[in-house]
């Protein structure tokens, strides 16, 4: 499975609210991720942003009228309704929500919403008082009974100066909702536990032993698994990444803390994916005070080996086929040989190997190129892909095994 947006046709409905200008960024982002976008605007929406703007950003003609005088033979609302894989309405005003809730078909946008068999995502955006009014809330409830998916607005300052719910959500929230709507729900009823990021082993109140892992691969896997219907628990070492939407996140610092968090949740998981770069060693002692530099040219540091969490999971699993265990190995040479060795020694179902010496893969990079190795010795080499698309390819393989 490629990125869920790739080659999908999205019908983007824009209604007459001040947040209409934000749709420009969303449309640009959708196209950057491989989607084809056709924009449908209400007459009121054209008073906030011109159709020309959205035509330029989408690369397609903007549709506004039910009846096209230049092409009277065309039935636009049926053609567009059949063509799309997903319909988005953002911003959705109180007026448009009321029309949709009561099945009105007096605009091109509302007729398409009635005619399409695709999923429809509705993003309300309006003044807080209008959003909280019982009529609007009743209409939103009615939309959900009609199988529309309504994404709640954010809280914050309004253009009118009020403060409260009614702001169009940030793109990150929208992206997660759109990806979920476009993704195959092949991981429904699975509980996937993922570890990500580095661990830090303190030397004193200032210093620690760690590595260059950022958590990007694990966080991408967590987002992708959630989009595909899984319940996801992410156990993360220190990371600057925003928490994936819809994912339970457990923050830890040290290898021992990560081990405890994993084994506390081990029995509830159907799949465990260990992407975390766990420190191999920790200091024997931790100084309560900052260690002072002394007038010597060298110093010794006594270290103790940390437990191998993945090895312990494999041993705990024994002959049981569950949970499915997936490991990651960052290697600099002999990639397949090392991957096979680790897979066998740790009783894993899959091992994902990547080359840490390449600049465009591994730690901190937005892309990755991995080899997927199974317990029968089979290998699948993926091309250089974004970590999001790499995640979906890995989950495809996991989906075949569960």
PAFIVEX-861891 format. One record per residue (C-alpha): residue number from 1; x, z, y. Coordinates in steps of 0.5 Angstrom, whole numbers. Example, Ala and Ser with C-alpha at 12.3 -4.5 7.8 and 13.67 -1.06 7.14 Angstrom:
2
<atom 1,<25,16,-9>>,
<atom 2,<27,14,-2>>,
This chain:
402
<atom 1,<0,0,0>>,
<atom 2,<3,-2,7>>,
<atom 3,<1,2,13>>,
<atom 4,<-6,3,14>>,
<atom 5,<-7,-1,20>>,
<atom 6,<-3,-7,18>>,
<atom 7,<-7,-14,18>>,
<atom 8,<-14,-10,19>>,
<atom 9,<-19,-13,24>>,
<atom 10,<-21,-7,29>>,
<atom 11,<-27,-8,33>>,
<atom 12,<-26,-4,39>>,
<atom 13,<-32,-2,43>>,
<atom 14,<-31,1,51>>,
<atom 15,<-37,4,55>>,
<atom 16,<-37,6,62>>,
<atom 17,<-33,12,63>>,
<atom 18,<-27,14,67>>,
<atom 19,<-23,15,61>>,
<atom 20,<-24,7,59>>,
<atom 21,<-17,6,62>>,
<atom 22,<-14,10,56>>,
<atom 23,<-17,5,51>>,
<atom 24,<-11,0,54>>,
<atom 25,<-6,5,51>>,
<atom 26,<-10,5,44>>,
<atom 27,<-10,-2,44>>,
<atom 28,<-3,-3,45>>,
<atom 29,<-1,2,40>>,
<atom 30,<-6,-1,35>>,
<atom 31,<-3,-8,35>>,
<atom 32,<4,-5,35>>,
<atom 33,<2,-2,28>>,
<atom 34,<0,-9,26>>,
<atom 35,<-8,-9,27>>,
<atom 36,<-12,-15,30>>,
<atom 37,<-16,-12,36>>,
<atom 38,<-22,-15,39>>,
<atom 39,<-25,-11,45>>,
<atom 40,<-33,-11,46>>,
<atom 41,<-35,-8,53>>,
<atom 42,<-41,-6,56>>,
<atom 43,<-43,-8,63>>,
<atom 44,<-41,-1,66>>,
<atom 45,<-35,-1,62>>,
<atom 46,<-33,-8,66>>,
<atom 47,<-33,-4,73>>,
<atom 48,<-28,1,71>>,
<atom 49,<-23,-4,68>>,
<atom 50,<-23,-11,68>>,
<atom 51,<-24,-15,61>>,
<atom 52,<-18,-19,63>>,
<atom 53,<-14,-13,62>>,
<atom 54,<-16,-12,55>>,
<atom 55,<-16,-19,53>>,
<atom 56,<-8,-19,55>>,
<atom 57,<-7,-13,51>>,
<atom 58,<-11,-15,45>>,
<atom 59,<-9,-22,45>>,
<atom 60,<-17,-24,44>>,
<atom 61,<-23,-26,48>>,
<atom 62,<-27,-20,50>>,
<atom 63,<-34,-20,48>>,
<atom 64,<-39,-17,53>>,
<atom 65,<-46,-21,52>>,
<atom 66,<-51,-21,47>>,
<atom 67,<-52,-29,48>>,
<atom 68,<-46,-34,50>>,
<atom 69,<-49,-39,54>>,
<atom 70,<-43,-43,53>>,
<atom 71,<-44,-43,45>>,
<atom 72,<-51,-42,44>>,
<atom 73,<-51,-43,37>>,
<atom 74,<-46,-37,36>>,
<atom 75,<-49,-30,33>>,
<atom 76,<-44,-26,36>>,
<atom 77,<-46,-19,34>>,
<atom 78,<-47,-21,27>>,
<atom 79,<-40,-25,27>>,
<atom 80,<-36,-19,29>>,
<atom 81,<-40,-14,25>>,
<atom 82,<-38,-18,19>>,
<atom 83,<-31,-19,21>>,
<atom 84,<-29,-12,22>>,
<atom 85,<-25,-7,18>>,
<atom 86,<-27,-1,23>>,
<atom 87,<-31,-1,29>>,
<atom 88,<-28,4,34>>,
<atom 89,<-32,6,40>>,
<atom 90,<-28,10,46>>,
<atom 91,<-30,12,50>>,
<atom 92,<-37,13,48>>,
<atom 93,<-41,16,54>>,
<atom 94,<-47,20,53>>,
<atom 95,<-52,14,54>>,
<atom 96,<-48,10,49>>,
<atom 97,<-49,16,44>>,
<atom 98,<-56,16,45>>,
<atom 99,<-57,9,44>>,
<atom 100,<-53,9,38>>,
<atom 101,<-57,15,35>>,
<atom 102,<-64,12,36>>,
<atom 103,<-62,5,34>>,
<atom 104,<-63,1,40>>,
<atom 105,<-60,-6,40>>,
<atom 106,<-60,-8,47>>,
<atom 107,<-53,-9,48>>,
<atom 108,<-48,-13,44>>,
<atom 109,<-44,-6,43>>,
<atom 110,<-50,-3,40>>,
<atom 111,<-53,-9,36>>,
<atom 112,<-46,-9,33>>,
<atom 113,<-46,-2,31>>,
<atom 114,<-53,-3,28>>,
<atom 115,<-51,-9,24>>,
<atom 116,<-44,-7,21>>,
<atom 117,<-42,-5,14>>,
<atom 118,<-36,-2,17>>,
<atom 119,<-34,5,18>>,
<atom 120,<-35,7,26>>,
<atom 121,<-31,12,29>>,
<atom 122,<-34,15,36>>,
<atom 123,<-30,18,41>>,
<atom 124,<-35,22,46>>,
<atom 125,<-32,23,53>>,
<atom 126,<-36,25,59>>,
<atom 127,<-37,31,64>>,
<atom 128,<-37,38,60>>,
<atom 129,<-44,39,62>>,
<atom 130,<-47,33,59>>,
<atom 131,<-43,34,53>>,
<atom 132,<-46,41,52>>,
<atom 133,<-53,39,54>>,
<atom 134,<-57,40,48>>,
<atom 135,<-60,33,48>>,
<atom 136,<-53,30,47>>,
<atom 137,<-51,35,42>>,
<atom 138,<-57,33,38>>,
<atom 139,<-55,26,39>>,
<atom 140,<-48,27,36>>,
<atom 141,<-52,31,30>>,
<atom 142,<-56,25,29>>,
<atom 143,<-50,20,29>>,
<atom 144,<-47,24,23>>,
<atom 145,<-53,24,19>>,
<atom 146,<-53,16,20>>,
<atom 147,<-46,16,17>>,
<atom 148,<-42,15,24>>,
<atom 149,<-36,19,24>>,
<atom 150,<-35,23,31>>,
<atom 151,<-29,26,33>>,
<atom 152,<-29,32,38>>,
<atom 153,<-27,31,45>>,
<atom 154,<-21,35,48>>,
<atom 155,<-22,41,53>>,
<atom 156,<-18,40,59>>,
<atom 157,<-19,38,67>>,
<atom 158,<-24,33,68>>,
<atom 159,<-24,27,73>>,
<atom 160,<-29,31,77>>,
<atom 161,<-25,37,77>>,
<atom 162,<-29,41,72>>,
<atom 163,<-26,44,66>>,
<atom 164,<-28,44,59>>,
<atom 165,<-30,40,53>>,
<atom 166,<-30,32,54>>,
<atom 167,<-24,29,55>>,
<atom 168,<-22,23,51>>,
<atom 169,<-17,26,45>>,
<atom 170,<-10,24,45>>,
<atom 171,<-7,18,42>>,
<atom 172,<-4,22,36>>,
<atom 173,<-11,25,34>>,
<atom 174,<-14,18,35>>,
<atom 175,<-9,15,30>>,
<atom 176,<-10,20,25>>,
<atom 177,<-17,19,25>>,
<atom 178,<-16,11,25>>,
<atom 179,<-11,12,19>>,
<atom 180,<-16,16,15>>,
<atom 181,<-22,11,16>>,
<atom 182,<-17,5,14>>,
<atom 183,<-14,9,8>>,
<atom 184,<-16,8,1>>,
<atom 185,<-18,15,-1>>,
<atom 186,<-14,15,-8>>,
<atom 187,<-11,22,-7>>,
<atom 188,<-18,26,-6>>,
<atom 189,<-18,32,-10>>,
<atom 190,<-11,33,-10>>,
<atom 191,<-7,39,-7>>,
<atom 192,<0,36,-5>>,
<atom 193,<5,41,-3>>,
<atom 194,<11,38,1>>,
<atom 195,<17,42,4>>,
<atom 196,<21,39,10>>,
<atom 197,<26,40,15>>,
<atom 198,<33,44,14>>,
<atom 199,<34,51,13>>,
<atom 200,<38,56,17>>,
<atom 201,<42,61,14>>,
<atom 202,<44,66,20>>,
<atom 203,<51,68,21>>,
<atom 204,<50,73,27>>,
<atom 205,<44,73,32>>,
<atom 206,<47,66,35>>,
<atom 207,<50,62,29>>,
<atom 208,<47,59,23>>,
<atom 209,<49,54,17>>,
<atom 210,<44,48,17>>,
<atom 211,<44,41,17>>,
<atom 212,<42,35,20>>,
<atom 213,<35,34,17>>,
<atom 214,<29,33,22>>,
<atom 215,<23,33,18>>,
<atom 216,<21,26,19>>,
<atom 217,<20,24,12>>,
<atom 218,<17,30,10>>,
<atom 219,<12,30,16>>,
<atom 220,<11,23,15>>,
<atom 221,<9,24,8>>,
<atom 222,<4,30,9>>,
<atom 223,<1,25,14>>,
<atom 224,<0,20,10>>,
<atom 225,<-3,24,4>>,
<atom 226,<-8,27,8>>,
<atom 227,<-10,20,11>>,
<atom 228,<-11,19,3>>,
<atom 229,<-16,24,2>>,
<atom 230,<-11,30,-1>>,
<atom 231,<-11,37,1>>,
<atom 232,<-4,38,4>>,
<atom 233,<0,44,5>>,
<atom 234,<7,43,9>>,
<atom 235,<12,48,8>>,
<atom 236,<17,47,14>>,
<atom 237,<24,49,16>>,
<atom 238,<25,49,23>>,
<atom 239,<23,42,26>>,
<atom 240,<21,40,33>>,
<atom 241,<16,35,30>>,
<atom 242,<9,36,32>>,
<atom 243,<5,39,26>>,
<atom 244,<1,33,22>>,
<atom 245,<-6,33,24>>,
<atom 246,<-11,36,18>>,
<atom 247,<-5,39,15>>,
<atom 248,<-4,46,13>>,
<atom 249,<3,48,15>>,
<atom 250,<7,54,13>>,
<atom 251,<14,55,18>>,
<atom 252,<20,58,14>>,
<atom 253,<27,59,16>>,
<atom 254,<32,60,11>>,
<atom 255,<32,58,4>>,
<atom 256,<30,64,1>>,
<atom 257,<24,64,5>>,
<atom 258,<22,57,3>>,
<atom 259,<23,59,-4>>,
<atom 260,<18,65,-3>>,
<atom 261,<13,60,0>>,
<atom 262,<13,55,-5>>,
<atom 263,<12,59,-11>>,
<atom 264,<7,63,-8>>,
<atom 265,<3,56,-7>>,
<atom 266,<6,53,-14>>,
<atom 267,<0,54,-18>>,
<atom 268,<-5,51,-13>>,
<atom 269,<-1,45,-13>>,
<atom 270,<-3,38,-17>>,
<atom 271,<3,35,-14>>,
<atom 272,<10,38,-11>>,
<atom 273,<14,33,-6>>,
<atom 274,<21,37,-4>>,
<atom 275,<24,33,2>>,
<atom 276,<27,39,5>>,
<atom 277,<34,39,6>>,
<atom 278,<35,46,3>>,
<atom 279,<42,50,5>>,
<atom 280,<46,50,-2>>,
<atom 281,<50,57,1>>,
<atom 282,<48,63,5>>,
<atom 283,<53,68,8>>,
<atom 284,<54,74,4>>,
<atom 285,<53,78,10>>,
<atom 286,<50,77,17>>,
<atom 287,<53,81,23>>,
<atom 288,<48,85,27>>,
<atom 289,<52,83,33>>,
<atom 290,<55,76,35>>,
<atom 291,<62,75,32>>,
<atom 292,<68,75,36>>,
<atom 293,<73,70,37>>,
<atom 294,<79,73,34>>,
<atom 295,<87,71,36>>,
<atom 296,<88,67,29>>,
<atom 297,<88,60,28>>,
<atom 298,<83,61,21>>,
<atom 299,<78,65,19>>,
<atom 300,<74,66,12>>,
<atom 301,<67,66,11>>,
<atom 302,<64,69,4>>,
<atom 303,<58,65,2>>,
<atom 304,<53,66,-4>>,
<atom 305,<50,60,-7>>,
<atom 306,<42,59,-6>>,
<atom 307,<37,58,-11>>,
<atom 308,<36,51,-13>>,
<atom 309,<28,51,-12>>,
<atom 310,<27,44,-15>>,
<atom 311,<31,46,-21>>,
<atom 312,<27,53,-22>>,
<atom 313,<20,49,-21>>,
<atom 314,<22,44,-26>>,
<atom 315,<24,50,-31>>,
<atom 316,<17,53,-29>>,
<atom 317,<13,47,-31>>,
<atom 318,<16,47,-38>>,
<atom 319,<12,42,-42>>,
<atom 320,<6,42,-38>>,
<atom 321,<5,35,-34>>,
<atom 322,<3,39,-28>>,
<atom 323,<4,40,-22>>,
<atom 324,<7,33,-22>>,
<atom 325,<14,34,-19>>,
<atom 326,<18,29,-14>>,
<atom 327,<25,30,-11>>,
<atom 328,<29,27,-6>>,
<atom 329,<36,26,-6>>,
<atom 330,<41,24,0>>,
<atom 331,<47,21,-3>>,
<atom 332,<53,17,-1>>,
<atom 333,<55,14,-7>>,
<atom 334,<53,12,-14>>,
<atom 335,<46,13,-12>>,
<atom 336,<42,11,-18>>,
<atom 337,<47,15,-23>>,
<atom 338,<46,21,-19>>,
<atom 339,<39,20,-18>>,
<atom 340,<38,19,-26>>,
<atom 341,<42,26,-27>>,
<atom 342,<38,30,-22>>,
<atom 343,<32,27,-25>>,
<atom 344,<33,29,-32>>,
<atom 345,<37,36,-30>>,
<atom 346,<31,38,-26>>,
<atom 347,<25,36,-30>>,
<atom 348,<22,31,-25>>,
<atom 349,<17,26,-25>>,
<atom 350,<20,22,-20>>,
<atom 351,<26,22,-16>>,
<atom 352,<27,19,-9>>,
<atom 353,<34,17,-7>>,
<atom 354,<37,15,0>>,
<atom 355,<44,13,3>>,
<atom 356,<46,18,8>>,
<atom 357,<51,14,10>>,
<atom 358,<47,8,14>>,
<atom 359,<45,9,21>>,
<atom 360,<38,6,20>>,
<atom 361,<36,11,14>>,
<atom 362,<36,18,13>>,
<atom 363,<37,24,17>>,
<atom 364,<34,23,24>>,
<atom 365,<32,16,23>>,
<atom 366,<25,13,24>>,
<atom 367,<26,8,18>>,
<atom 368,<28,9,11>>,
<atom 369,<31,5,5>>,
<atom 370,<30,9,-2>>,
<atom 371,<30,8,-9>>,
<atom 372,<24,11,-13>>,
<atom 373,<27,13,-20>>,
<atom 374,<22,15,-26>>,
<atom 375,<23,19,-32>>,
<atom 376,<23,13,-36>>,
<atom 377,<29,11,-32>>,
<atom 378,<25,5,-28>>,
<atom 379,<27,4,-21>>,
<atom 380,<24,1,-15>>,
<atom 381,<28,-1,-9>>,
<atom 382,<24,-1,-3>>,
<atom 383,<26,-5,3>>,
<atom 384,<28,-2,10>>,
<atom 385,<21,1,12>>,
<atom 386,<18,6,17>>,
<atom 387,<18,13,15>>,
<atom 388,<10,12,15>>,
<atom 389,<10,6,11>>,
<atom 390,<16,9,6>>,
<atom 391,<11,15,5>>,
<atom 392,<5,10,3>>,
<atom 393,<9,6,-2>>,
<atom 394,<12,13,-5>>,
<atom 395,<5,16,-5>>,
<atom 396,<2,9,-9>>,
<atom 397,<7,11,-14>>,
<atom 398,<5,18,-15>>,
<atom 399,<-2,16,-15>>,
<atom 400,<-1,12,-21>>,
<atom 401,<2,18,-25>>,
<atom 402,<-4,23,-23>>,
